[in-house]
Amino acid sequence: YQDMLVGVLEPGGEQNRTTVAQPFALTSRGVARTRGSSTQSFPKKSYRIEFQDVKGEDRVLKPLGMPSESDWILSGRYEEDRVLIRNEFIYDISRQMGRYAARTVFCEVYVHSGDGPVELDDYVGAYSFMEAMKRDADRIDIDELLPDQNAEPEVTGGYIFKVDRAGPNDTSITGGTQQVRITEPSRDELSAEQRAYLTGYLNDMKASFESSDPETGYPAFIDTGSWIDHHMLNMMMLNVDALRLSTFFYKERDGKVFGGPIWDFNISSGSRDRFGSPPRPSRWDVWRGISADRGTDFFGNSTQRWWGDLFDLRDFQQAYCDRWHELRAGALSTENLMATIDEKVAELSEAQPRNEERWPAVAPEYGSWQGEIDHFKDWLSNRVAWVDDELVRPPSATPAGGQLAAGDTVTLKGHRGTLFSATSLYYTTDGSD
């Protein structure tokens, strides 16, 4: 981390514009560092920043209308997401589904080091100012786990952990045959008892994936709905990093393991894939064919063992299919997906040409920024339509409702699906279905 001084200018005045002549809406000292893994090599850097007071303690502020916090990210897209909105788009969709994901605000950034005033040459382009992954009432809302809380019920939560590369304050464990990194509590606050508790819980959780029994099977250990939604958003976007990197979980006190929040979709949905050609929308597999030791199908049968076990269970398959078709009538409808893209594009439309001028080496691969937008829309539209046919659809009944008399005929029509095939249709006569 390096010391920083940050000043934030916000739109104002009759025309709701931002100008360098207006007063800062917020200023603070603090620290900043570059962030990312493979993206560290890009000339356009992303940053993790922390607001601090004069004593170097966390300073909780409310920048750009966000809920108050001290830790933030300035995320800058480069060659891997030339439409510049993939993260912001899918995080918004997640929140529309009722699942927390980082809030974001587009901004333009100047980075200055050394003496003298900030100048035009310090401009580094369009960024997304966003929430960092953190325990907080407005982010991941779980109880704080203190170092001396080593007995039940306190030791049962709250943990945040991930399948990802290790960070400087993470603790690595292997639980349930899967290596994970505990991010909260941090390495210097996590006790041996807490580490042992979470390891044991994950072992028991993995063993439960052999059954759908509500008392002893997976429903007793995981929040099934969150695991389905977390996987589904990664599946829909065909996220190259899904399940093997940037895959977060958290565990509440006296509660189950939740899947999510989602994170990092810059290489997804037909964007540039640094491992080869951009993936076509009509495939489940993200990694097969790249290398033998990394190959797996999208449901995690090798790289991420947990979902692979769950998808072997018919109850989980059914719940997954039901949730997909439910969401396709709402947050994941093609109309809503396209409208959300349009909203993000409108927010970024003025800054994008300046960002493109600043980084001319990253030319649009589809002729123009509008070409990138059109490609993203076409890819996503084709993707969800393909998934519709792959997953078993709810059956239809004729007549669809109303009062029936003895001897009336009811016709059921099913859709088998390709990935999960329906073998039986059920019909109740008491109105419960």
C-alpha positions, 0 to 999 in steps of 0.5 A: 500500500502507498499513501494517497490523497483522494478527491471526488468531484460529483455532478452538480448545478443546473445541468448536473455536470461535473467540472474541475472548477467545482469544489470537491464533494469528498476528500480524504487521506488513505492508502492505495495499492494496485489489485488483480492477478493476471490483470496486474500486467495491464498498463491500465491498473485497477486499485484497492483503496482505503479511506483513513483518518489522521491517525491511520484508522479506517475512515467510514465515508459515503462516496458517490451515494454509496452506503458508508464504508472505508474500503473500495475498489477502482476497477479498470477494464482493459483488453479483456472486456472491451464493452466495459460493462460486464461486471456492472451489468451482472452485478445489477442482475444479481441484485435484481434477483435478490442476491447481493453483489457489489454496487458500482458507479462509473467514474473517470479517474486521474492518477497523479504521483510526485510533485505539482498539480494534477494535469490532463496527462494524469487521466487514466480513463473510465473506471467503476468505483465499487464495493470491496468484498467485505463483511458489513451490514450493507455488504455481506451481512454476517456477524463478526467473528472475534479471535476469542470466540472459539466455542459454539455458537459463536465459532459457527460463523461468520466466515467469508471464504473463496476458491481463488488465489490467496491474498496477503491476509488469507488463510488456506485450508482444505475442507470437503476435498476443496482448497479454499482461502478464508478471507474473514476473519483475516489471517492475524485474527483467525484462531486455530479453533475457528480454522478447525471448525470450518474445516470440519464443517466443510468435510461434513458438508461435502459428505452430505452431497450424497443425499437430498435428505432435509436432515442429513443431506445437502439441504442441512448444510447449504443454502440451496437457493443461493448456490443455484443462483450463484452457479446460474449467473456464472453459467449464463455468462459462461464465465471463464473463471467460474468455480475455479477462481473468484468463487466466494462463499460465506457462513452465517453464525448457526447457519448454512453456507451461502454461495456468493456473492458473484465476482469478476466477469471480465472474461465472460459472455463472448469477450476475449478469452486469453486461453483461446477463441471466445467461447460460443454461447451454445456450450456448457464446457468452459475449460475443456480442451485448454489443457488436460489437467484443467479440463472439466465440464461447467458443472464442476465435476473436476475443478470444483467438486462441490457442484459436480456432486450436487448436479448428480442429484435429481432434486437439485437438478429439478430445483435448478431447472425450476429456478431458471425458468422462473427467472426467465420470466423476470430478472433473466428475461431477454427484455430485462437483460437487454434493458439493463445493458442499455442502462449501463451503456447510457451511463458510460456513453460520454466517458467511453470515447475518452477512455478509448482515446487514452488507451488506443492499443485496445481497439474494438474487436467488432469495429466500434464500441457499438459493435462491442455492445451489439456483440454482447447483446447477440451473444447473451440473447443466443445464450439464454435461448439455448439454455431454455432448450437445454433445461427441462421446462415446466410441463403445460396442461390443457385445460390450464385451469378451472373446474373439472368434472369427472370424466374430463380429459386433461392433456399434459405436454412436457419438454424433456430437455437435453442436459437433464431429461425429464422421465415422468410428469405428475398431476394432482387432482386436489389442486396442490400442483 
